Amino acid sequence: MNAVFEKNKELMLEKAVEVAGILKLLAHEGRLKVLCFLSEGEMNVSQLCELTELSQSYVSQTLKQFEMAGLVSSRKEGKWVWYHIISDEILELIQSLQNIYCENGE
């Protein structure tokens, strides 16, 4: 095996745990819905509840999980807390999934 392959192999082995954790976090339709809508821009819990048809407590818990994982961030403005995706990798992943599954009207 060549040196480039060995280097890539080591990186793949190193990143597998991290990527598996991210995929596990996304592997629920409710969490995926929240991220899909957040990929369109900053939103608050009320907006996400309306769009996803999920409960306020579920959306809030999901956003807290995403914050703890470093996928989203929030800012407070008056009585509202606004959430947005801060991980470029997650944004790119969600947009890729949307391109594959949502762009063809299927």
C-alpha positions in Angstrom: 0.0 0.0 0.0 1.3 3.5 -0.8 1.9 6.3 1.7 -1.1 8.4 0.6 -3.5 5.4 1.2 -1.9 4.8 4.6 -2.4 8.5 5.5 -6.0 8.5 4.3 -6.6 5.2 6.1 -5.4 6.6 9.4 -7.6 9.7 8.9 -10.7 7.6 8.1 -10.1 5.4 11.2 -9.7 8.5 13.3 -12.8 10.3 12.0 -15.1 7.2 11.9 -16.1 7.6 15.5 -16.8 11.3 15.1 -18.9 10.8 11.9 -20.8 7.9 13.4 -21.8 10.1 16.4 -23.0 12.8 14.0 -25.0 10.4 11.9 -26.5 8.9 15.1 -27.6 12.3 16.1 -29.2 12.9 12.7 -30.8 9.4 12.6 -34.2 10.5 13.7 -36.8 12.1 11.5 -37.6 14.8 14.0 -34.1 15.9 14.4 -33.5 15.8 10.7 -36.6 17.9 10.1 -35.3 20.6 12.5 -31.9 20.7 10.8 -33.5 20.8 7.4 -35.5 23.9 8.2 -32.5 25.5 10.1 -30.5 25.0 6.9 -32.7 27.7 5.3 -31.7 30.3 7.9 -32.1 31.4 11.5 -35.3 30.4 13.3 -36.8 30.4 16.7 -38.5 27.4 18.5 -42.0 28.6 17.6 -41.2 28.8 13.9 -39.6 25.4 14.0 -42.5 23.8 15.8 -44.9 25.2 13.2 -42.8 24.0 10.3 -41.9 20.6 11.6 -45.3 19.9 13.4 -43.3 18.8 16.4 -43.9 19.7 20.1 -42.2 22.7 21.7 -40.5 20.5 24.2 -39.2 18.1 21.6 -37.8 21.0 19.4 -36.2 22.6 22.5 -34.6 19.4 23.6 -33.3 18.7 20.1 -31.8 22.2 19.8 -30.1 21.7 23.1 -28.6 18.4 21.9 -27.4 20.2 18.7 -25.9 23.0 20.8 -24.0 20.6 23.0 -22.7 18.8 19.9 -21.5 22.1 18.4 -23.9 21.9 15.4 -26.0 25.0 16.2 -25.7 28.2 18.2 -28.3 30.6 19.6 -28.7 34.2 20.3 -31.3 36.0 22.4 -33.2 38.9 21.1 -35.9 40.3 23.4 -38.0 37.3 24.5 -37.0 35.2 21.5 -34.0 32.8 21.1 -32.9 32.4 17.6 -31.0 29.3 16.4 -28.7 28.8 13.4 -26.4 26.1 12.1 -22.7 26.9 12.9 -21.2 23.7 11.5 -20.2 24.2 7.9 -19.9 20.4 7.5 -23.5 19.8 8.8 -24.9 22.6 6.6 -23.2 21.0 3.6 -24.4 17.5 4.6 -28.0 18.7 5.1 -28.0 20.6 1.8 -26.6 17.5 0.0 -29.4 15.4 1.5 -31.9 18.0 0.3 -30.5 18.0 -3.2 -30.7 14.2 -3.4 -34.1 13.7 -1.8 -36.0 17.0 -2.0 -35.1 18.7 -5.3 -36.9 16.4 -7.6 -40.4 16.9 -6.1 -40.4 13.4 -4.8 
